[in-house]
């Protein structure tokens, strides 16, 4: 009896689940879920085509220096670079004296303690220091940026999908929202009148939700004056700072590429050696292997002859 009741209770549950599946399934197809504006109007990054791209990619030291200059003169006002130390700049081709001067003249000072009073103070950066942050902490950073937090840029090209291309596209991607159309020719504000960028945010189709709290940092050609004479167009500055941020995220990228090649070449040689060893080991073995015992054709022939002699059939 208990079994039968149990069976019907179970059947009841299965029935309810089935009904719910059918009802919701029908509803899903009748009223498909609606996507928000970013689903149709978000853009994938454009190619920055940096020299460090690809398996054989290398840094262009001149470009890294230019990118560093853009960081220093534009981005450092809001973004920290807390995993990078001044001494690492030597890797970009600066001399020891130049690195010292850069640290010494850095606009933001490093927090320290006044040795006479024990009170909090600041001092000039040393070569061994990491880049000092523009804000004391996240609260101060948000307070100064309309409650948005400018993330640390040290690892940003690793932290975002398609990092360097993303940074490059984001910096050059600010456009007027009025009349903005996607690649299918649909106009954003006509399709989604409610998606107008709220005050305090800026329209940028490369940003995940289309509205970013960072005002366009690179606004005009010649915003920085490059020491190497390269023309500082907006596109060039965005590319250079993206290249620099690839370096900050992975200063040893060239080493990794070199090691990768060495490993591939080693594996190729090892494969050839393994194949030759295989041929060598089996060469004799194949020649020597033959049928013995009952399977040996000679042996069978002998047996057949003996049987015939003795007059045994089969
Ligand atoms: C006036 C301050 C300010 C300056 C100058 C500035 N940024 Fe920003 N940045 C911000 C703020 C605020 C955010 C956070 C935006 C958000 O979350 O909506 C941000 C976010 C970003 C992001 C992350 C976007 C994401 O996907 O989360 C990147 C990358 C970035 N900035 C790069 C730069 C670079 C490169 C420069 C220099 C060329 C620069 N920023 C200059 C304030 C600034």
Boltz pocket constraint, residues with backbone or C-beta under 6 A from the ligand:
constraints:
  - pocket:
      binder: B
      contacts: [[A, 70], [A, 71], [A, 74], [A, 75], [A, 76], [A, 77], [A, 78], [A, 79], [A, 145], [A, 148], [A, 149], [A, 150], [A, 151], [A, 156], [A, 160], [A, 167], [A, 170], [A, 171], [A, 211], [A, 212], [A, 213], [A, 214], [A, 215], [A, 217], [A, 218], [A, 241]]
      max_distance: 6.0
